[in-house]
Amino acid sequence: MDKVCHQKGIEFHCFKFISDNANDAAAENWIQQMVLGARLLS
């Protein structure tokens, strides 16, 4: 994606955010982390 944006002259930023703990509580963790991630990345 970055390569195409670079070729087209479009600024591109990408961030990876771990959204859950990949365990039995993953669904609950995902919701909590989604809210936190939105706050951190905005």
N, C-alpha and C positions, 0 to 999 in steps of 0.2 A: 504494500500500500504506500509506504514511504517513497519507494522508487518512482511510482507513477505520479504521486503528488510533486515530487522534485522535478520530474520531466515536464509537468504541466505548470510549474511555477506556483504551486499551491502550498501554503504553509501547513505543515502537519505535525501534530504532537500526539504521542501515544503513551499511556501510562498503564502499567499492570498493577492491579490491586487484588490481593488474595481475599476472596470473599467468604470463605468458610473453612472450617477445620477438617473437612472430609471425614466426619464421624457421624454418630447417631444424631447429633444436634446440628447437623449441617444446614438444614432448612431454617432453623431459628437463627443460627449464626449468620447465614446469608442475608437475612432481612436486616439484622443489626449492623452488619458490616456495610451493606449497601448505603444505609443512612450515613454512617461514618465516612465512607469513601466519597459520597457526594459532598459532604462538608469539607473534607480535606482537599478535594480536587477542584473546588469551585473558587 
